[in-house]
Amino acid sequence: MMNGRPTLLVVDDTPANLTLITAVLKDAYNLSVATRGAKALALVGERQPALILLDIDMPEMDGYEVCRRLKADPATAHIPVIFLTARSEVADEAMGFELGAADYIHKPFSPSIVRARVATQLALADALATAESERKRADDLLDSVLPKSIADELRESGTVAARAHAKTALIFCDVVGFTSWCDRHTPEDVITRLDALFRAFDAVADRHGVTKIKTLGDGFMGAVGVLSTVEDPMASALACARDLVRVTPEVAADWCVRVGVHQGPAISGIAGRSGYQFDVWGDTVNVASRLCSAALPGTVATLAAQAPSDGRVFWRGAAALKGKGEVEIALFKDDG
């Protein structure tokens, strides 16, 4: 668009027609003209017009073939084409619409009809472009808040099926002393730090095949085995948890985290329609959250019965978990 006006391409092999069309439209639009189909395609390749007025009966390459080529190319398929023709047969118009033409203007031309048809098609094209932009923005937003497979399912079917998982591992992680740190720093510092930390956590989760479920304040929740079957969810979750502990001081030297990991059955899905959130429910989630609260700074907590015997246990003993009473837990430190 130049000078705030759309550019139109007028294609006609008859000079008198070109003169008439350009006289009608020149005050409202920037105009480019061609007298042959091949030249029209070349001009479109150089600078795409907002709309094409295209004569049907031309030598060498008729308007139907020009339209066919335009619509076959994804880069130009969106450009509205209005055929200019002296033909009046229904079959001719039907063929043009089948090829993707937006409208027909019959010769001899009526200036008011030309202006009205062009304005209508440009308005429709603008509306479609706006709708497509909004759809893409909605898709991007959906992809940013939901796992890709869940976002795709929601787009295709309008809903997400609830799923029961016999064996999944949940990870809860939070920053130790976060509230008091916030009290001593500006909102900008808090958001900048959290943004950097959660970006690092996202990278760690991706590396270990962990699905990020959500962030809650300074907390991070992830799951293994909710979107695909994993042979050993606990091993993947523990490896991820240790890396979360390790990466935190690399991002924020004066921060450390504690993490809880628990394996068991769970249900996943989306509840509600006001702000989509893929979530996981069940006692496994509750236990993982309470293990996080029981962990010491810089450690990962699991139930002792689920702890692997790989020599990395930092501490093992009894601890009180809300709703569970005294249970045996194991704490792990990152061993570098």
Contacts in CASP RR format, 6 or more apart in sequence:
PFRMAT RR
TARGET T0000
AUTHOR 0000-0000-0000
METHOD contacts of the structure
MODEL  1
MMNGRPTLLVVDDTPANLTLITAVLKDAYNLSVATRGAKALALVGERQPA
LILLDIDMPEMDGYEVCRRLKADPATAHIPVIFLTARSEVADEAMGFELG
AADYIHKPFSPSIVRARVATQLALADALATAESERKRADDLLDSVLPKSI
ADELRESGTVAARAHAKTALIFCDVVGFTSWCDRHTPEDVITRLDALFRA
FDAVADRHGVTKIKTLGDGFMGAVGVLSTVEDPMASALACARDLVRVTPE
VAADWCVRVGVHQGPAISGIAGRSGYQFDVWGDTVNVASRLCSAALPGTV
ATLAAQAPSDGRVFWRGAAALKGKGEVEIALFKDDG
1 7 0 8 1.000
1 30 0 8 1.000
1 50 0 8 1.000
2 30 0 8 1.000
3 30 0 8 1.000
5 28 0 8 1.000
5 29 0 8 1.000
5 30 0 8 1.000
6 29 0 8 1.000
6 30 0 8 1.000
6 49 0 8 1.000
6 50 0 8 1.000
6 51 0 8 1.000
6 122 0 8 1.000
7 29 0 8 1.000
7 30 0 8 1.000
7 31 0 8 1.000
7 32 0 8 1.000
7 47 0 8 1.000
7 49 0 8 1.000
7 50 0 8 1.000
8 25 0 8 1.000
8 29 0 8 1.000
8 30 0 8 1.000
8 31 0 8 1.000
8 32 0 8 1.000
8 49 0 8 1.000
8 50 0 8 1.000
8 51 0 8 1.000
8 52 0 8 1.000
8 53 0 8 1.000
8 118 0 8 1.000
9 31 0 8 1.000
9 32 0 8 1.000
9 33 0 8 1.000
9 34 0 8 1.000
9 40 0 8 1.000
9 43 0 8 1.000
9 44 0 8 1.000
9 49 0 8 1.000
9 51 0 8 1.000
9 52 0 8 1.000
9 53 0 8 1.000
10 18 0 8 1.000
10 21 0 8 1.000
10 22 0 8 1.000
10 25 0 8 1.000
10 31 0 8 1.000
10 32 0 8 1.000
10 33 0 8 1.000
10 34 0 8 1.000
10 52 0 8 1.000
10 53 0 8 1.000
11 33 0 8 1.000
11 34 0 8 1.000
11 35 0 8 1.000
11 36 0 8 1.000
11 37 0 8 1.000
11 40 0 8 1.000
11 52 0 8 1.000
11 53 0 8 1.000
11 54 0 8 1.000
11 55 0 8 1.000
11 58 0 8 1.000
11 63 0 8 1.000
11 66 0 8 1.000
12 18 0 8 1.000
12 21 0 8 1.000
12 33 0 8 1.000
12 35 0 8 1.000
12 53 0 8 1.000
12 55 0 8 1.000
12 58 0 8 1.000
12 84 0 8 1.000
13 35 0 8 1.000
13 36 0 8 1.000
13 55 0 8 1.000
13 57 0 8 1.000
13 58 0 8 1.000
13 59 0 8 1.000
14 55 0 8 1.000
15 35 0 8 1.000
17 55 0 8 1.000
17 84 0 8 1.000
17 107 0 8 1.000
17 109 0 8 1.000
18 33 0 8 1.000
18 35 0 8 1.000
20 109 0 8 1.000
21 53 0 8 1.000
21 84 0 8 1.000
21 109 0 8 1.000
21 114 0 8 1.000
22 31 0 8 1.000
22 33 0 8 1.000
24 109 0 8 1.000
24 111 0 8 1.000
24 114 0 8 1.000
24 115 0 8 1.000
25 31 0 8 1.000
25 114 0 8 1.000
25 115 0 8 1.000
25 118 0 8 1.000
28 115 0 8 1.000
29 118 0 8 1.000
32 43 0 8 1.000
32 47 0 8 1.000
32 49 0 8 1.000
34 40 0 8 1.000
34 43 0 8 1.000
35 58 0 8 1.000
36 58 0 8 1.000
36 59 0 8 1.000
36 60 0 8 1.000
36 61 0 8 1.000
37 58 0 8 1.000
37 60 0 8 1.000
37 61 0 8 1.000
37 63 0 8 1.000
37 65 0 8 1.000
37 66 0 8 1.000
38 60 0 8 1.000
38 61 0 8 1.000
40 52 0 8 1.000
40 54 0 8 1.000
40 66 0 8 1.000
41 66 0 8 1.000
41 69 0 8 1.000
41 70 0 8 1.000
43 49 0 8 1.000
44 52 0 8 1.000
44 70 0 8 1.000
44 76 0 8 1.000
44 79 0 8 1.000
45 76 0 8 1.000
48 75 0 8 1.000
48 76 0 8 1.000
48 79 0 8 1.000
49 79 0 8 1.000
50 79 0 8 1.000
50 80 0 8 1.000
50 122 0 8 1.000
50 125 0 8 1.000
51 79 0 8 1.000
51 80 0 8 1.000
51 81 0 8 1.000
51 82 0 8 1.000
51 118 0 8 1.000
51 121 0 8 1.000
51 122 0 8 1.000
51 125 0 8 1.000
52 70 0 8 1.000
52 79 0 8 1.000
52 80 0 8 1.000
52 81 0 8 1.000
52 82 0 8 1.000
53 82 0 8 1.000
53 84 0 8 1.000
53 105 0 8 1.000
53 118 0 8 1.000
54 63 0 8 1.000
54 66 0 8 1.000
54 67 0 8 1.000
54 81 0 8 1.000
54 82 0 8 1.000
54 83 0 8 1.000
54 84 0 8 1.000
55 63 0 8 1.000
55 83 0 8 1.000
55 84 0 8 1.000
55 85 0 8 1.000
56 62 0 8 1.000
56 63 0 8 1.000
56 64 0 8 1.000
56 83 0 8 1.000
56 84 0 8 1.000
56 85 0 8 1.000
56 87 0 8 1.000
56 92 0 8 1.000
57 63 0 8 1.000
57 85 0 8 1.000
57 86 0 8 1.000
57 87 0 8 1.000
63 83 0 8 1.000
64 95 0 8 1.000
64 96 0 8 1.000
64 99 0 8 1.000
67 81 0 8 1.000
67 83 0 8 1.000
67 96 0 8 1.000
67 99 0 8 1.000
67 100 0 8 1.000
67 101 0 8 1.000
68 99 0 8 1.000
70 76 0 8 1.000
70 77 0 8 1.000
70 79 0 8 1.000
70 81 0 8 1.000
71 77 0 8 1.000
71 81 0 8 1.000
71 99 0 8 1.000
71 100 0 8 1.000
78 125 0 8 1.000
78 128 0 8 1.000
78 129 0 8 1.000
80 102 0 8 1.000
80 103 0 8 1.000
80 121 0 8 1.000
80 122 0 8 1.000
80 124 0 8 1.000
80 125 0 8 1.000
81 100 0 8 1.000
81 101 0 8 1.000
81 102 0 8 1.000
82 101 0 8 1.000
82 102 0 8 1.000
82 103 0 8 1.000
82 104 0 8 1.000
82 105 0 8 1.000
82 117 0 8 1.000
82 118 0 8 1.000
82 121 0 8 1.000
83 96 0 8 1.000
83 101 0 8 1.000
83 103 0 8 1.000
83 104 0 8 1.000
83 105 0 8 1.000
84 105 0 8 1.000
84 107 0 8 1.000
84 109 0 8 1.000
85 92 0 8 1.000
85 104 0 8 1.000
85 105 0 8 1.000
85 106 0 8 1.000
85 107 0 8 1.000
86 106 0 8 1.000
86 107 0 8 1.000
87 93 0 8 1.000
88 106 0 8 1.000
93 104 0 8 1.000
96 104 0 8 1.000
102 121 0 8 1.000
102 124 0 8 1.000
103 117 0 8 1.000
103 120 0 8 1.000
103 121 0 8 1.000
105 113 0 8 1.000
105 114 0 8 1.000
105 117 0 8 1.000
139 151 0 8 1.000
139 155 0 8 1.000
142 151 0 8 1.000
142 154 0 8 1.000
142 155 0 8 1.000
142 276 0 8 1.000
143 151 0 8 1.000
145 275 0 8 1.000
145 276 0 8 1.000
145 277 0 8 1.000
146 154 0 8 1.000
146 276 0 8 1.000
146 278 0 8 1.000
147 211 0 8 1.000
147 212 0 8 1.000
147 227 0 8 1.000
147 278 0 8 1.000
149 227 0 8 1.000
150 160 0 8 1.000
150 227 0 8 1.000
150 269 0 8 1.000
150 270 0 8 1.000
150 278 0 8 1.000
153 159 0 8 1.000
153 160 0 8 1.000
153 161 0 8 1.000
154 160 0 8 1.000
154 270 0 8 1.000
154 276 0 8 1.000
159 270 0 8 1.000
160 269 0 8 1.000
160 270 0 8 1.000
160 278 0 8 1.000
161 269 0 8 1.000
162 267 0 8 1.000
162 268 0 8 1.000
162 269 0 8 1.000
163 226 0 8 1.000
163 267 0 8 1.000
163 268 0 8 1.000
163 269 0 8 1.000
164 265 0 8 1.000
164 266 0 8 1.000
164 267 0 8 1.000
165 225 0 8 1.000
165 226 0 8 1.000
165 265 0 8 1.000
165 266 0 8 1.000
165 267 0 8 1.000
165 268 0 8 1.000
166 264 0 8 1.000
166 265 0 8 1.000
167 225 0 8 1.000
167 233 0 8 1.000
167 263 0 8 1.000
167 264 0 8 1.000
167 265 0 8 1.000
168 223 0 8 1.000
168 224 0 8 1.000
168 225 0 8 1.000
168 226 0 8 1.000
168 233 0 8 1.000
168 263 0 8 1.000
168 264 0 8 1.000
168 265 0 8 1.000
168 266 0 8 1.000
168 280 0 8 1.000
168 284 0 8 1.000
169 223 0 8 1.000
169 224 0 8 1.000
169 225 0 8 1.000
169 233 0 8 1.000
169 234 0 8 1.000
169 236 0 8 1.000
169 237 0 8 1.000
169 261 0 8 1.000
169 262 0 8 1.000
169 263 0 8 1.000
169 264 0 8 1.000
170 221 0 8 1.000
170 222 0 8 1.000
170 223 0 8 1.000
170 237 0 8 1.000
170 261 0 8 1.000
170 262 0 8 1.000
170 263 0 8 1.000
170 266 0 8 1.000
170 280 0 8 1.000
170 284 0 8 1.000
170 285 0 8 1.000
170 287 0 8 1.000
170 288 0 8 1.000
171 210 0 8 1.000
171 220 0 8 1.000
171 221 0 8 1.000
171 222 0 8 1.000
171 223 0 8 1.000
171 224 0 8 1.000
171 237 0 8 1.000
171 240 0 8 1.000
171 241 0 8 1.000
171 244 0 8 1.000
171 259 0 8 1.000
171 260 0 8 1.000
171 261 0 8 1.000
171 288 0 8 1.000
172 219 0 8 1.000
172 220 0 8 1.000
172 221 0 8 1.000
172 222 0 8 1.000
172 259 0 8 1.000
172 260 0 8 1.000
172 261 0 8 1.000
172 288 0 8 1.000
172 289 0 8 1.000
172 291 0 8 1.000
172 292 0 8 1.000
173 201 0 8 1.000
173 219 0 8 1.000
173 220 0 8 1.000
173 221 0 8 1.000
173 241 0 8 1.000
173 244 0 8 1.000
173 257 0 8 1.000
173 258 0 8 1.000
173 259 0 8 1.000
173 260 0 8 1.000
173 292 0 8 1.000
174 218 0 8 1.000
174 219 0 8 1.000
174 220 0 8 1.000
174 257 0 8 1.000
174 258 0 8 1.000
174 292 0 8 1.000
175 181 0 8 1.000
175 197 0 8 1.000
175 218 0 8 1.000
175 219 0 8 1.000
175 248 0 8 1.000
175 255 0 8 1.000
175 256 0 8 1.000
175 257 0 8 1.000
176 255 0 8 1.000
176 256 0 8 1.000
176 257 0 8 1.000
176 258 0 8 1.000
176 297 0 8 1.000
176 298 0 8 1.000
178 217 0 8 1.000
178 218 0 8 1.000
178 255 0 8 1.000
181 190 0 8 1.000
181 254 0 8 1.000
181 255 0 8 1.000
182 190 0 8 1.000
185 193 0 8 1.000
193 251 0 8 1.000
193 252 0 8 1.000
193 255 0 8 1.000
194 217 0 8 1.000
194 218 0 8 1.000
196 251 0 8 1.000
196 252 0 8 1.000
197 248 0 8 1.000
197 251 0 8 1.000
197 252 0 8 1.000
197 255 0 8 1.000
198 215 0 8 1.000
198 220 0 8 1.000
200 247 0 8 1.000
200 248 0 8 1.000
200 250 0 8 1.000
200 251 0 8 1.000
201 212 0 8 1.000
201 220 0 8 1.000
201 244 0 8 1.000
201 247 0 8 1.000
202 212 0 8 1.000
204 210 0 8 1.000
204 240 0 8 1.000
204 243 0 8 1.000
204 244 0 8 1.000
204 247 0 8 1.000
205 211 0 8 1.000
205 212 0 8 1.000
205 222 0 8 1.000
205 240 0 8 1.000
207 240 0 8 1.000
207 243 0 8 1.000
208 224 0 8 1.000
208 236 0 8 1.000
208 237 0 8 1.000
208 239 0 8 1.000
208 240 0 8 1.000
208 243 0 8 1.000
209 224 0 8 1.000
209 236 0 8 1.000
209 240 0 8 1.000
210 222 0 8 1.000
210 223 0 8 1.000
210 224 0 8 1.000
210 236 0 8 1.000
210 237 0 8 1.000
210 240 0 8 1.000
211 222 0 8 1.000
211 223 0 8 1.000
211 224 0 8 1.000
211 225 0 8 1.000
211 226 0 8 1.000
211 227 0 8 1.000
212 220 0 8 1.000
212 221 0 8 1.000
212 222 0 8 1.000
213 221 0 8 1.000
213 222 0 8 1.000
213 223 0 8 1.000
213 278 0 8 1.000
213 279 0 8 1.000
213 280 0 8 1.000
214 221 0 8 1.000
214 277 0 8 1.000
214 279 0 8 1.000
215 221 0 8 1.000
220 244 0 8 1.000
221 280 0 8 1.000
223 266 0 8 1.000
223 268 0 8 1.000
223 280 0 8 1.000
224 230 0 8 1.000
224 233 0 8 1.000
224 234 0 8 1.000
224 236 0 8 1.000
224 237 0 8 1.000
224 240 0 8 1.000
225 233 0 8 1.000
226 266 0 8 1.000
226 268 0 8 1.000
226 280 0 8 1.000
230 236 0 8 1.000
233 263 0 8 1.000
234 261 0 8 1.000
234 263 0 8 1.000
234 302 0 8 1.000
234 306 0 8 1.000
234 308 0 8 1.000
235 308 0 8 1.000
237 261 0 8 1.000
237 263 0 8 1.000
238 261 0 8 1.000
238 300 0 8 1.000
238 302 0 8 1.000
238 308 0 8 1.000
238 332 0 8 1.000
241 259 0 8 1.000
241 260 0 8 1.000
241 261 0 8 1.000
241 300 0 8 1.000
241 332 0 8 1.000
242 300 0 8 1.000
242 332 0 8 1.000
242 334 0 8 1.000
242 335 0 8 1.000
243 334 0 8 1.000
244 257 0 8 1.000
244 259 0 8 1.000
245 256 0 8 1.000
245 257 0 8 1.000
245 258 0 8 1.000
245 259 0 8 1.000
245 298 0 8 1.000
245 299 0 8 1.000
245 300 0 8 1.000
245 333 0 8 1.000
245 334 0 8 1.000
246 334 0 8 1.000
246 336 0 8 1.000
248 255 0 8 1.000
248 256 0 8 1.000
248 257 0 8 1.000
249 255 0 8 1.000
249 256 0 8 1.000
256 297 0 8 1.000
256 298 0 8 1.000
257 297 0 8 1.000
257 298 0 8 1.000
258 292 0 8 1.000
258 293 0 8 1.000
258 295 0 8 1.000
258 296 0 8 1.000
258 297 0 8 1.000
258 298 0 8 1.000
258 299 0 8 1.000
258 300 0 8 1.000
258 301 0 8 1.000
259 292 0 8 1.000
259 295 0 8 1.000
259 298 0 8 1.000
259 299 0 8 1.000
259 300 0 8 1.000
259 301 0 8 1.000
260 288 0 8 1.000
260 289 0 8 1.000
260 291 0 8 1.000
260 292 0 8 1.000
260 294 0 8 1.000
260 295 0 8 1.000
260 300 0 8 1.000
260 301 0 8 1.000
260 302 0 8 1.000
261 288 0 8 1.000
261 291 0 8 1.000
261 300 0 8 1.000
261 301 0 8 1.000
261 302 0 8 1.000
261 306 0 8 1.000
262 284 0 8 1.000
262 287 0 8 1.000
262 288 0 8 1.000
262 291 0 8 1.000
262 302 0 8 1.000
262 303 0 8 1.000
262 306 0 8 1.000
263 284 0 8 1.000
263 306 0 8 1.000
264 284 0 8 1.000
265 282 0 8 1.000
265 283 0 8 1.000
265 284 0 8 1.000
266 280 0 8 1.000
266 281 0 8 1.000
266 282 0 8 1.000
266 284 0 8 1.000
266 285 0 8 1.000
267 280 0 8 1.000
267 281 0 8 1.000
267 282 0 8 1.000
268 278 0 8 1.000
268 279 0 8 1.000
268 280 0 8 1.000
268 281 0 8 1.000
269 278 0 8 1.000
269 279 0 8 1.000
269 280 0 8 1.000
270 276 0 8 1.000
270 277 0 8 1.000
270 278 0 8 1.000
270 279 0 8 1.000
271 277 0 8 1.000
271 279 0 8 1.000
287 303 0 8 1.000
287 321 0 8 1.000
287 324 0 8 1.000
290 321 0 8 1.000
290 322 0 8 1.000
290 323 0 8 1.000
290 324 0 8 1.000
291 301 0 8 1.000
291 302 0 8 1.000
291 303 0 8 1.000
291 321 0 8 1.000
291 329 0 8 1.000
292 301 0 8 1.000
293 322 0 8 1.000
294 301 0 8 1.000
294 319 0 8 1.000
294 320 0 8 1.000
294 321 0 8 1.000
294 329 0 8 1.000
295 301 0 8 1.000
295 331 0 8 1.000
296 315 0 8 1.000
296 331 0 8 1.000
298 333 0 8 1.000
298 334 0 8 1.000
299 314 0 8 1.000
299 315 0 8 1.000
299 331 0 8 1.000
299 332 0 8 1.000
299 333 0 8 1.000
300 331 0 8 1.000
300 332 0 8 1.000
300 333 0 8 1.000
301 329 0 8 1.000
301 330 0 8 1.000
301 331 0 8 1.000
301 332 0 8 1.000
302 329 0 8 1.000
302 330 0 8 1.000
302 332 0 8 1.000
303 327 0 8 1.000
303 328 0 8 1.000
303 329 0 8 1.000
303 330 0 8 1.000
304 316 0 8 1.000
304 317 0 8 1.000
304 327 0 8 1.000
304 328 0 8 1.000
304 329 0 8 1.000
304 330 0 8 1.000
305 328 0 8 1.000
307 313 0 8 1.000
307 316 0 8 1.000
307 330 0 8 1.000
307 332 0 8 1.000
312 332 0 8 1.000
312 333 0 8 1.000
312 335 0 8 1.000
313 330 0 8 1.000
313 331 0 8 1.000
313 332 0 8 1.000
314 331 0 8 1.000
314 332 0 8 1.000
314 333 0 8 1.000
315 330 0 8 1.000
315 331 0 8 1.000
316 328 0 8 1.000
316 329 0 8 1.000
316 330 0 8 1.000
316 331 0 8 1.000
317 328 0 8 1.000
317 329 0 8 1.000
317 330 0 8 1.000
318 326 0 8 1.000
318 327 0 8 1.000
318 328 0 8 1.000
318 329 0 8 1.000
319 326 0 8 1.000
319 327 0 8 1.000
319 328 0 8 1.000
319 329 0 8 1.000
320 326 0 8 1.000
320 327 0 8 1.000
321 327 0 8 1.000
321 329 0 8 1.000
END
